[in-house]
Amino acid sequence: MAQAPEETAAAQVVVKKYANRRLYNTESSSYITLENLSEMIRAGRDFVVYDAKTGDDITRSVLTQIIVEEENKIGQSMLPTNFLRQLIGLYGDNMQGMVPRYLESAMAQFSRQQAQMRAAMQQTMGSFLPPGMEEIGRQNIAMMERAMSLFAPFTPRSEAASEPGADVTHEEIGTLRSEVDRLQAELAALKASQAKRA
């Protein structure tokens, strides 16, 4: 049986899910939606969801529901079809046990890189985001997909090679880095010239 709600950490918000599919936030004593839970995640709030009848921890299934809701919003999808296929293909595979740790590690690394990039950009130009940064984000996702393909030995190499972005080389990564450096230098020069005029 899952850990009882009373035993959870004080910082964790306890949410109960009732048979009618309604979610009840015990902290605010109010009914909430999946959208509210999504906002809590973005705000850095931790929560756990229990089935109100059985007391089972159903947080994982609720988080999965949130992902499905977000993926169905127009322009919001982040999970590429090939990634989803590879992930589904790993269920029951002898590598399945390694996937959660790998994904957690990859996402933590991705978050660290994004935070470092944001900090560097803010130092260079404040809150202005230059064109091309979205492309860098897409490149990061593509790199994660390629890394994930290492866990899918059943995917033929010819099929993997035909996927867009499947053959990014160290040279291309170096080119991308030099382009970011060039953009940062241009922005620093622009900032300096604006400071002189002021």
FENKA-V965673 format. One line per field, one symbol per residue. ss: DSSP state (~ for helix, > for strand, _ for the rest). psi: psi as a letter, one per 30 degrees, with the letter a starting at -180 (. if undefined). burial: I if it has 24 or more other C-alpha atoms within 12 Angstrom, else O. A space follows every 10 residues. Layout:
BEGIN
ss: ???
psi: ???
burial: ???
END
This chain:
BEGIN
ss: ____~~~___ __>>>>>___ __>>>____> >>_~~~~~~~ ~~____>>>> >_____>_~~ ~~~~~~~~~~ ~~________ ~~~~~~~~~~ _____~~~~~ ~~~~~~~~~~ ~~~~~~~~~~ ~~~~~_____ __~~~~~~~~ ~~~~~~~~~_ ______~~~~ ~~_______~ ~~~~~~~~~~ ~~~~~~~~~~ ~~~~~~~_
psi: llkkefflke fkkkkkklfg gkkjjfefhl klleeeeeee effgkklkkk kfefgkjgee eeeeeeeeee ffkkgfkfjk eeeeeeeeff kflffeffee eeeeeeeeee eeeeeeeeee eeeegbgkjl kfeeeeeeee eeeeeeeeff giffkkeeee ffkkgfhkle eeeeeeeeee eeeeeeeeee eeeeeef.
burial: OOOOIOOOOO OOIIIIIOOO OOIIIOOOOO OIOIOOIIOO OOOOOOIIII IIOOOOIIIO OIIOOOOOOO OOOOOOOIOO OIIOOIIOOI OOOOOOOOIO OOOOOOOOOO OOOOOOOOOO IOOIIOOOOI OOOOOIOOII IIIIIIIIIO IIOOOOOOOI OOOOOIOOOO OOOOOOOOOI OOOIOOIOOO OOOOOOOO
END
